[in-house]
Amino acid sequence: GSLVVNYPFDDDEQGIAIYSKSPDDAVFQQLALAYSKENAKMYQGSPCKDMYPTEYFPHGITNGAQWYNVPGGMQDWNYLHTNCFEVTIELGCVKYPKAEELPKYWEQNRRSLLQFMKQV
């Protein structure tokens, strides 16, 4: 887990972790930023420094392939084959939070989700 919004492309032709710009890169960045700006911990860019001290996402967003390469991922497939603009929102440093922590996740992301829907 992490706390970041990741956008296409998730892979590149060389199969390495490098920025892989889609034709709609500016739109994807706008969508990702709309979400992350409403989540203060995400937007600061180093939300999981205790677990991943070198991980840094400027403004809480990242190009998927620049973070790590995922060949054949659903996010890219949907974009390329159905024109569906999809981002992946990582909601926390802990992959499987306890049930009693879920209300906190809702409060941290409620405004982000509303802002994200406004982008439509």
TORBA-355804 format. One record per atom (N, C-alpha, C): atom name; x, y, z; residue number from 1. Coordinates in nm, 2 decimals, always signed. Each point is the difference from the previous one (the first is absolute). Example, Ala and Ser with C-alpha at 12.3 -4.5 7.8 and 13.67 -1.06 7.14 Angstrom:
BEGIN
<rec "N" <+1.32 -0.57 +0.78> 1>
<rec "CA" <-0.09 +0.12 +0.00> 1>
<rec "C" <+0.09 +0.12 +0.00> 1>
<rec "N" <-0.04 +0.11 -0.07> 2>
<rec "CA" <+0.09 +0.11 +0.00> 2>
<rec "C" <-0.08 +0.11 +0.08> 2>
***
This chain:
BEGIN
<rec "N" <+0.08 -0.12 +0.00> 1>
<rec "CA" <-0.08 +0.12 +0.00> 1>
<rec "C" <+0.08 +0.13 +0.00> 1>
<rec "N" <-0.06 +0.10 -0.03> 2>
<rec "CA" <+0.06 +0.14 +0.00> 2>
<rec "C" <-0.12 +0.10 +0.01> 2>
<rec "N" <+0.04 +0.12 -0.01> 3>
<rec "CA" <-0.10 +0.11 +0.00> 3>
<rec "C" <+0.03 +0.09 -0.12> 3>
<rec "N" <-0.06 -0.03 -0.11> 4>
<rec "CA" <+0.04 +0.07 -0.13> 4>
<rec "C" <-0.11 -0.03 -0.10> 4>
<rec "N" <-0.01 +0.09 -0.10> 5>
<rec "CA" <-0.09 -0.02 -0.12> 5>
<rec "C" <+0.10 -0.03 -0.11> 5>
<rec "N" <-0.02 -0.11 -0.07> 6>
<rec "CA" <+0.09 -0.04 -0.11> 6>
<rec "C" <-0.08 +0.00 -0.13> 6>
<rec "N" <+0.06 +0.05 -0.11> 7>
<rec "CA" <-0.07 +0.01 -0.12> 7>
<rec "C" <+0.08 -0.06 -0.12> 7>
<rec "N" <-0.07 -0.03 -0.11> 8>
<rec "CA" <+0.07 -0.06 -0.11> 8>
<rec "C" <+0.11 +0.08 -0.06> 8>
<rec "N" <+0.09 -0.07 -0.07> 9>
<rec "CA" <+0.01 -0.14 -0.02> 9>
<rec "C" <+0.07 -0.07 +0.12> 9>
<rec "N" <-0.04 -0.13 +0.02> 10>
<rec "CA" <+0.07 -0.08 +0.10> 10>
<rec "C" <+0.12 -0.08 -0.04> 10>
<rec "N" <+0.02 +0.00 -0.13> 11>
<rec "CA" <+0.12 -0.07 -0.05> 11>
<rec "C" <+0.05 +0.08 -0.12> 11>
<rec "N" <+0.12 -0.03 -0.04> 12>
<rec "CA" <+0.06 +0.06 -0.12> 12>
<rec "C" <+0.06 -0.11 -0.09> 12>
<rec "N" <+0.04 +0.04 -0.11> 13>
<rec "CA" <+0.06 -0.10 -0.10> 13>
<rec "C" <+0.12 -0.07 +0.05> 13>
<rec "N" <+0.08 +0.06 +0.08> 14>
<rec "CA" <+0.13 -0.05 +0.05> 14>
<rec "C" <-0.02 -0.09 +0.12> 14>
<rec "N" <-0.12 +0.00 +0.07> 15>
<rec "CA" <-0.02 -0.08 +0.12> 15>
<rec "C" <+0.07 +0.04 +0.12> 15>
<rec "N" <+0.04 +0.13 +0.01> 16>
<rec "CA" <+0.07 +0.05 +0.11> 16>
<rec "C" <-0.09 +0.12 +0.07> 16>
<rec "N" <+0.04 +0.03 +0.12> 17>
<rec "CA" <-0.07 +0.11 +0.07> 17>
<rec "C" <+0.04 +0.13 -0.05> 17>
<rec "N" <-0.07 +0.06 -0.10> 18>
<rec "CA" <+0.03 +0.12 -0.06> 18>
<rec "C" <-0.14 +0.07 -0.04> 18>
<rec "N" <+0.00 +0.13 +0.01> 19>
<rec "CA" <-0.13 +0.07 -0.04> 19>
<rec "C" <-0.05 -0.04 -0.13> 19>
<rec "N" <-0.12 -0.04 -0.01> 20>
<rec "CA" <-0.06 -0.05 -0.13> 20>
<rec "C" <-0.13 +0.09 -0.02> 20>
<rec "N" <+0.02 +0.10 -0.08> 21>
<rec "CA" <-0.10 +0.10 -0.02> 21>
<rec "C" <-0.11 -0.05 -0.10> 21>
<rec "N" <-0.12 +0.01 +0.04> 22>
<rec "CA" <-0.11 -0.03 -0.09> 22>
<rec "C" <-0.04 +0.13 -0.08> 22>
<rec "N" <-0.08 -0.02 -0.11> 23>
<rec "CA" <-0.04 +0.12 -0.07> 23>
<rec "C" <-0.08 +0.10 +0.08> 23>
<rec "N" <-0.07 -0.05 +0.10> 24>
<rec "CA" <-0.08 +0.08 +0.09> 24>
<rec "C" <+0.06 +0.03 +0.13> 24>
<rec "N" <+0.13 +0.00 +0.01> 25>
<rec "CA" <+0.08 +0.02 +0.12> 25>
<rec "C" <-0.05 +0.12 +0.08> 25>
<rec "N" <-0.02 +0.11 -0.06> 26>
<rec "CA" <-0.05 +0.12 +0.08> 26>
<rec "C" <-0.13 -0.02 +0.06> 26>
<rec "N" <-0.09 -0.07 -0.06> 27>
<rec "CA" <-0.13 -0.03 +0.06> 27>
<rec "C" <+0.01 -0.09 +0.12> 27>
<rec "N" <+0.08 -0.11 -0.02> 28>
<rec "CA" <+0.03 -0.09 +0.11> 28>
<rec "C" <+0.06 +0.07 +0.12> 28>
<rec "N" <+0.09 +0.09 -0.03> 29>
<rec "CA" <+0.06 +0.07 +0.11> 29>
<rec "C" <-0.10 +0.09 +0.07> 29>
<rec "N" <-0.09 +0.06 -0.07> 30>
<rec "CA" <-0.10 +0.09 +0.06> 30>
<rec "C" <-0.09 -0.08 +0.08> 30>
<rec "N" <-0.04 -0.12 -0.04> 31>
<rec "CA" <-0.09 -0.09 +0.08> 31>
<rec "C" <+0.07 -0.04 +0.12> 31>
<rec "N" <+0.12 -0.05 -0.01> 32>
<rec "CA" <+0.08 -0.04 +0.12> 32>
<rec "C" <+0.02 +0.11 +0.10> 32>
<rec "N" <+0.03 +0.12 -0.05> 33>
<rec "CA" <+0.02 +0.11 +0.09> 33>
<rec "C" <-0.13 +0.04 +0.07> 33>
<rec "N" <-0.11 +0.00 -0.07> 34>
<rec "CA" <-0.13 +0.03 +0.06> 34>
<rec "C" <-0.03 -0.08 +0.12> 34>
<rec "N" <+0.04 -0.13 -0.01> 35>
<rec "CA" <-0.02 -0.09 +0.11> 35>
<rec "C" <+0.10 +0.03 +0.11> 35>
<rec "N" <+0.13 +0.00 -0.03> 36>
<rec "CA" <+0.10 +0.01 +0.10> 36>
<rec "C" <+0.00 +0.13 +0.08> 36>
<rec "N" <-0.04 +0.11 -0.06> 37>
<rec "CA" <+0.00 +0.13 +0.06> 37>
<rec "C" <-0.09 +0.00 +0.12> 37>
<rec "N" <-0.11 -0.08 +0.00> 38>
<rec "CA" <-0.09 +0.00 +0.11> 38>
<rec "C" <+0.03 -0.10 +0.11> 38>
<rec "N" <+0.12 -0.07 -0.01> 39>
<rec "CA" <+0.04 -0.09 +0.10> 39>
<rec "C" <+0.14 +0.05 +0.04> 39>
<rec "N" <+0.01 +0.07 +0.11> 40>
<rec "CA" <+0.12 +0.07 +0.04> 40>
<rec "C" <+0.12 -0.10 +0.02> 40>
<rec "N" <-0.02 -0.11 +0.05> 41>
<rec "CA" <+0.11 -0.10 +0.02> 41>
<rec "C" <+0.05 -0.05 -0.13> 41>
<rec "N" <-0.09 -0.02 -0.10> 42>
<rec "CA" <+0.04 -0.05 -0.13> 42>
<rec "C" <+0.07 +0.11 -0.07> 42>
<rec "N" <-0.05 +0.12 +0.00> 43>
<rec "CA" <+0.06 +0.11 -0.08> 43>
<rec "C" <+0.14 +0.04 +0.05> 43>
<rec "N" <+0.03 -0.03 +0.12> 44>
<rec "CA" <+0.14 +0.04 +0.05> 44>
<rec "C" <+0.11 -0.09 -0.06> 44>
<rec "N" <-0.04 -0.11 -0.06> 45>
<rec "CA" <+0.09 -0.08 -0.08> 45>
<rec "C" <+0.09 -0.11 +0.06> 45>
<rec "N" <+0.01 +0.00 +0.13> 46>
<rec "CA" <+0.08 -0.10 +0.07> 46>
<rec "C" <-0.09 -0.07 +0.11> 46>
<rec "N" <-0.11 -0.05 -0.03> 47>
<rec "CA" <-0.09 -0.05 +0.11> 47>
<rec "C" <+0.04 -0.12 +0.07> 47>
<rec "N" <+0.08 -0.08 -0.06> 48>
<rec "CA" <+0.04 -0.13 +0.06> 48>
<rec "C" <+0.15 +0.00 +0.03> 48>
<rec "N" <+0.05 +0.11 +0.05> 49>
<rec "CA" <+0.15 +0.01 +0.02> 49>
<rec "C" <+0.05 -0.10 +0.10> 49>
<rec "N" <-0.08 -0.04 +0.10> 50>
<rec "CA" <+0.04 -0.10 +0.10> 50>
<rec "C" <+0.02 -0.14 -0.07> 50>
<rec "N" <-0.08 -0.03 -0.10> 51>
<rec "CA" <+0.01 -0.13 -0.07> 51>
<rec "C" <+0.09 +0.01 -0.12> 51>
<rec "N" <-0.01 +0.11 -0.07> 52>
<rec "CA" <+0.07 +0.01 -0.13> 52>
<rec "C" <+0.07 +0.14 +0.01> 52>
<rec "N" <+0.11 +0.01 +0.06> 53>
<rec "CA" <+0.07 +0.13 +0.03> 53>
<rec "C" <+0.04 +0.07 -0.13> 53>
<rec "N" <+0.03 -0.07 -0.11> 54>
<rec "CA" <+0.04 +0.07 -0.12> 54>
<rec "C" <-0.11 +0.03 -0.10> 54>
<rec "N" <-0.12 -0.05 +0.03> 55>
<rec "CA" <-0.11 +0.03 -0.09> 55>
<rec "C" <-0.05 +0.14 +0.01> 55>
<rec "N" <-0.01 +0.07 -0.11> 56>
<rec "CA" <-0.05 +0.13 -0.01> 56>
<rec "C" <-0.08 +0.02 -0.12> 56>
<rec "N" <-0.12 +0.06 +0.01> 57>
<rec "CA" <-0.09 +0.03 -0.11> 57>
<rec "C" <-0.04 +0.14 +0.00> 57>
<rec "N" <+0.06 +0.08 -0.08> 58>
<rec "CA" <-0.03 +0.15 +0.00> 58>
<rec "C" <-0.15 +0.02 -0.02> 58>
<rec "N" <-0.05 +0.07 +0.10> 59>
<rec "CA" <-0.15 +0.03 +0.01> 59>
<rec "C" <-0.09 -0.12 +0.01> 59>
<rec "N" <+0.06 -0.11 +0.04> 60>
<rec "CA" <-0.08 -0.12 +0.02> 60>
<rec "C" <-0.05 -0.07 -0.12> 60>
<rec "N" <+0.07 +0.02 -0.12> 61>
<rec "CA" <-0.04 -0.07 -0.12> 61>
<rec "C" <+0.13 -0.06 -0.07> 61>
<rec "N" <-0.02 -0.10 -0.08> 62>
<rec "CA" <+0.11 -0.05 -0.08> 62>
<rec "C" <-0.05 -0.07 -0.12> 62>
<rec "N" <+0.08 +0.01 -0.10> 63>
<rec "CA" <-0.02 -0.08 -0.12> 63>
<rec "C" <+0.03 -0.15 +0.03> 63>
<rec "N" <-0.09 -0.09 -0.03> 64>
<rec "CA" <+0.01 -0.14 +0.04> 64>
<rec "C" <+0.14 -0.06 -0.03> 64>
<rec "N" <+0.04 +0.02 -0.13> 65>
<rec "CA" <+0.13 -0.07 -0.04> 65>
<rec "C" <+0.12 +0.06 +0.07> 65>
<rec "N" <-0.01 +0.13 +0.03> 66>
<rec "CA" <+0.11 +0.06 +0.07> 66>
<rec "C" <+0.02 -0.06 +0.14> 66>
<rec "N" <-0.12 -0.03 +0.06> 67>
<rec "CA" <+0.01 -0.06 +0.14> 67>
<rec "C" <+0.05 -0.14 -0.01> 67>
<rec "N" <-0.07 -0.09 -0.07> 68>
<rec "CA" <+0.04 -0.13 -0.04> 68>
<rec "C" <-0.07 -0.05 -0.12> 68>
<rec "N" <+0.06 -0.08 -0.08> 69>
<rec "CA" <-0.05 -0.05 -0.12> 69>
<rec "C" <-0.10 -0.11 +0.01> 69>
<rec "N" <-0.12 +0.01 -0.06> 70>
<rec "CA" <-0.11 -0.10 +0.01> 70>
<rec "C" <-0.04 -0.03 -0.14> 70>
<rec "N" <+0.06 -0.09 -0.07> 71>
<rec "CA" <-0.04 -0.03 -0.14> 71>
<rec "C" <-0.14 -0.07 +0.00> 71>
<rec "N" <-0.09 +0.04 -0.09> 72>
<rec "CA" <-0.13 -0.06 -0.02> 72>
<rec "C" <-0.10 +0.04 +0.11> 72>
<rec "N" <+0.02 +0.11 +0.07> 73>
<rec "CA" <-0.09 +0.03 +0.11> 73>
<rec "C" <-0.13 +0.05 -0.05> 73>
<rec "N" <-0.10 -0.01 +0.08> 74>
<rec "CA" <-0.14 +0.03 -0.03> 74>
<rec "C" <-0.02 +0.15 -0.03> 74>
<rec "N" <+0.07 +0.09 +0.07> 75>
<rec "CA" <+0.00 +0.14 -0.02> 75>
<rec "C" <+0.04 +0.04 -0.14> 75>
<rec "N" <+0.11 -0.05 -0.05> 76>
<rec "CA" <+0.04 +0.03 -0.14> 76>
<rec "C" <-0.09 -0.07 -0.10> 76>
<rec "N" <-0.04 -0.12 +0.03> 77>
<rec "CA" <-0.09 -0.08 -0.10> 77>
<rec "C" <-0.13 +0.08 -0.02> 77>
<rec "N" <-0.06 +0.04 +0.11> 78>
<rec "CA" <-0.13 +0.08 -0.01> 78>
<rec "C" <+0.02 +0.13 -0.08> 78>
<rec "N" <+0.11 +0.06 +0.02> 79>
<rec "CA" <+0.02 +0.13 -0.06> 79>
<rec "C" <+0.03 -0.02 -0.15> 79>
<rec "N" <+0.08 -0.10 -0.04> 80>
<rec "CA" <+0.03 -0.03 -0.14> 80>
<rec "C" <-0.11 -0.06 -0.08> 80>
<rec "N" <-0.08 -0.09 +0.06> 81>
<rec "CA" <-0.10 -0.08 -0.07> 81>
<rec "C" <-0.14 +0.05 +0.02> 81>
<rec "N" <-0.03 +0.08 +0.10> 82>
<rec "CA" <-0.14 +0.04 +0.02> 82>
<rec "C" <-0.01 +0.16 +0.02> 82>
<rec "N" <+0.11 +0.07 -0.01> 83>
<rec "CA" <+0.01 +0.14 +0.03> 83>
<rec "C" <-0.05 +0.04 +0.13> 83>
<rec "N" <+0.01 -0.09 +0.10> 84>
<rec "CA" <-0.04 +0.02 +0.14> 84>
<rec "C" <+0.12 +0.06 +0.07> 84>
<rec "N" <-0.02 +0.12 +0.06> 85>
<rec "CA" <+0.11 +0.07 +0.07> 85>
<rec "C" <+0.00 -0.05 +0.15> 85>
<rec "N" <+0.09 -0.08 +0.03> 86>
<rec "CA" <+0.01 -0.07 +0.13> 86>
<rec "C" <+0.13 +0.04 +0.07> 86>
<rec "N" <-0.02 +0.02 +0.13> 87>
<rec "CA" <+0.12 +0.02 +0.09> 87>
<rec "C" <-0.01 -0.10 +0.11> 87>
<rec "N" <+0.11 -0.03 +0.06> 88>
<rec "CA" <+0.01 -0.09 +0.12> 88>
<rec "C" <+0.02 +0.09 +0.12> 88>
<rec "N" <-0.08 -0.01 +0.10> 89>
<rec "CA" <+0.01 +0.07 +0.12> 89>
<rec "C" <+0.04 -0.09 +0.12> 89>
<rec "N" <+0.12 +0.01 +0.04> 90>
<rec "CA" <+0.05 -0.07 +0.12> 90>
<rec "C" <-0.04 +0.08 +0.12> 90>
<rec "N" <-0.07 -0.07 +0.09> 91>
<rec "CA" <-0.06 +0.07 +0.11> 91>
<rec "C" <+0.08 +0.00 +0.13> 91>
<rec "N" <+0.10 -0.07 +0.01> 92>
<rec "CA" <+0.08 -0.01 +0.13> 92>
<rec "C" <+0.12 -0.08 -0.01> 92>
<rec "N" <+0.09 +0.02 +0.10> 93>
<rec "CA" <+0.13 -0.07 +0.01> 93>
<rec "C" <-0.02 -0.14 +0.03> 93>
<rec "N" <-0.11 -0.03 +0.08> 94>
<rec "CA" <-0.03 -0.14 +0.04> 94>
<rec "C" <-0.10 -0.06 -0.10> 94>
<rec "N" <+0.04 -0.11 -0.06> 95>
<rec "CA" <-0.08 -0.06 -0.11> 95>
<rec "C" <-0.13 -0.05 +0.05> 95>
<rec "N" <-0.01 -0.05 +0.12> 96>
<rec "CA" <-0.12 -0.06 +0.05> 96>
<rec "C" <-0.03 +0.06 +0.14> 96>
<rec "N" <-0.06 +0.12 +0.00> 97>
<rec "CA" <-0.03 +0.07 +0.13> 97>
<rec "C" <-0.11 -0.08 +0.08> 97>
<rec "N" <+0.00 +0.02 +0.13> 98>
<rec "CA" <-0.10 -0.06 +0.09> 98>
<rec "C" <-0.13 +0.06 -0.03> 98>
<rec "N" <-0.11 -0.07 +0.02> 99>
<rec "CA" <-0.13 +0.05 -0.02> 99>
<rec "C" <-0.03 +0.13 +0.08> 99>
<rec "N" <+0.04 +0.00 +0.12> 100>
<rec "CA" <-0.02 +0.12 +0.08> 100>
<rec "C" <+0.07 +0.13 -0.05> 100>
<rec "N" <+0.09 -0.02 -0.09> 101>
<rec "CA" <+0.07 +0.12 -0.05> 101>
<rec "C" <-0.06 +0.05 -0.13> 101>
<rec "N" <-0.10 -0.07 -0.05> 102>
<rec "CA" <-0.06 +0.04 -0.13> 102>
<rec "C" <-0.07 +0.14 +0.01> 102>
<rec "N" <-0.07 +0.03 +0.11> 103>
<rec "CA" <-0.06 +0.14 +0.01> 103>
<rec "C" <+0.10 +0.11 -0.02> 103>
<rec "N" <+0.12 -0.02 +0.05> 104>
<rec "CA" <+0.11 +0.10 -0.01> 104>
<rec "C" <+0.04 +0.01 -0.15> 104>
<rec "N" <+0.01 -0.11 -0.07> 105>
<rec "CA" <+0.03 +0.00 -0.14> 105>
<rec "C" <-0.11 +0.08 -0.08> 105>
<rec "N" <-0.13 -0.02 +0.04> 106>
<rec "CA" <-0.11 +0.07 -0.06> 106>
<rec "C" <+0.02 +0.15 +0.02> 106>
<rec "N" <+0.03 +0.04 +0.12> 107>
<rec "CA" <+0.01 +0.15 +0.03> 107>
<rec "C" <+0.12 +0.06 -0.08> 107>
<rec "N" <+0.11 -0.08 -0.01> 108>
<rec "CA" <+0.12 +0.05 -0.07> 108>
<rec "C" <-0.02 +0.01 -0.15> 108>
<rec "N" <-0.10 -0.07 -0.05> 109>
<rec "CA" <-0.02 -0.01 -0.15> 109>
<rec "C" <-0.14 +0.06 -0.05> 109>
<rec "N" <-0.09 +0.03 +0.09> 110>
<rec "CA" <-0.13 +0.05 -0.04> 110>
<rec "C" <+0.01 +0.12 -0.09> 110>
<rec "N" <+0.07 +0.10 +0.04> 111>
<rec "CA" <+0.01 +0.12 -0.08> 111>
<rec "C" <+0.07 -0.03 -0.13> 111>
<rec "N" <+0.10 -0.08 +0.00> 112>
<rec "CA" <+0.07 -0.04 -0.12> 112>
<rec "C" <-0.09 -0.07 -0.10> 112>
<rec "N" <-0.09 -0.09 +0.05> 113>
<rec "CA" <-0.09 -0.07 -0.09> 113>
<rec "C" <-0.10 +0.10 -0.06> 113>
<rec "N" <-0.05 +0.09 +0.08> 114>
<rec "CA" <-0.09 +0.10 -0.05> 114>
<rec "C" <+0.06 +0.09 -0.11> 114>
<rec "N" <+0.12 +0.04 +0.03> 115>
<rec "CA" <+0.08 +0.08 -0.10> 115>
<rec "C" <+0.02 -0.07 -0.13> 115>
<rec "N" <+0.04 -0.13 +0.02> 116>
<rec "CA" <+0.02 -0.09 -0.12> 116>
<rec "C" <-0.12 -0.01 -0.08> 116>
<rec "N" <-0.12 -0.02 +0.06> 117>
<rec "CA" <-0.13 -0.01 -0.07> 117>
<rec "C" <-0.03 +0.13 -0.08> 117>
<rec "N" <+0.04 +0.11 +0.06> 118>
<rec "CA" <-0.03 +0.13 -0.06> 118>
<rec "C" <+0.08 +0.02 -0.13> 118>
<rec "N" <+0.11 -0.07 -0.02> 119>
<rec "CA" <+0.08 +0.01 -0.12> 119>
<rec "C" <-0.08 -0.06 -0.12> 119>
<rec "N" <-0.09 -0.09 +0.03> 120>
<rec "CA" <-0.08 -0.06 -0.11> 120>
<rec "C" <-0.08 +0.11 -0.07> 120>
***
